[in-house]
Amino acid sequence: MDTKKLKVVGWSTGTVGRHVIAGIEAHKDLELVGLWVSNPDKVGKDAGLLAELGRELGVAATNDVSELIALAPDVVIHTAMTDDRMFEAIEDIAVLLEAGINVVSSGPVILCWPWGVLWEDGLSRIEKACAAGGSSLHVNGIDPGFANDVLPLVMTSLSRRIDLVRVSEIADYSTYYQPVVMGDIFGFGKPLDFEAMLWQPGVLSMGWGPVVRQIAAGLDLTLDEPLEEIVDRRPAEVDTSTVSVEIPAGTLGAVRFQVVGKVDGVPRIVLEHITRTHVDQVPEWATPPEGGGCYRVEILGDPQMKVDFTHQGEDGDHNDSGMITTAMRLVNAAPHVVAADTGIVTALDLMGVTGRGVA
């Protein structure tokens, strides 16, 4: 074993987790030493097979956290589903941090920038766990993450005057496989008056408020409280099929939402999502320049700037590459988080993260 490599445990083998395993294998500074799974049927199976790499890696999956802690890894890359179990996920992460293990995670997304968002007990739990273990935590991905924190903040370095920063995800979710997210959290395929989790007052500000607040912190702005939430839900005009849910005509088929940060009543930072379940829906809303999805950064001021960040997997699908970019943001950040000072590490602390090498 190359002793210079950081020892890494992967946490989950889902739509992002399997790409994390592949990413660790491709990273010259990392070595996979353990793997956690929630499904008992996966316990004992090799990580390479669970990640569909077509070969074994010699690392067997387990659902025993104590086994993974005993490996004394440098970092856990945590990608378990957290949208519907935020409290449990925070406790899982805190246990690892208390054991002296650094954690890089895709969620809960509230931890991207928890100050002013996370309830006091939850934030205290994480901060005390970091202090007890001398460990660090970084939560990020692609959205919330690189596309709407690092990318817009780097662009603002070109500005003489900034009037408004708008960061948008514009995407067709028809090939996005997350039944819980699509059906229960967004409410796609359900009546328009169905109050899904996302549309409860304050939930959008918990999920994407950290994006708005982190940009504000990077620009040294003090925002009005509370943040403003704007939601526009539209019905599917025809029966629509996705890989996650069926959407009968008349049920929720598309949604546009915004989380708005204001200064003295004037909008200064806007987080926007335009989410369709078919590319032809609501044509008057913004569309990507190509393919089924993009991230867009617009900075109004002097000069006026706009960047469209498009991505596709090797199969041409943007939802697949969304999982890869999320995974690789975490994998490539891992060495930096291990080297960081104890505590919560934000995107503002890691502006210099890059990939490693070429194929």
Disulfide bonds with the S-S distance in Angstrom:
none
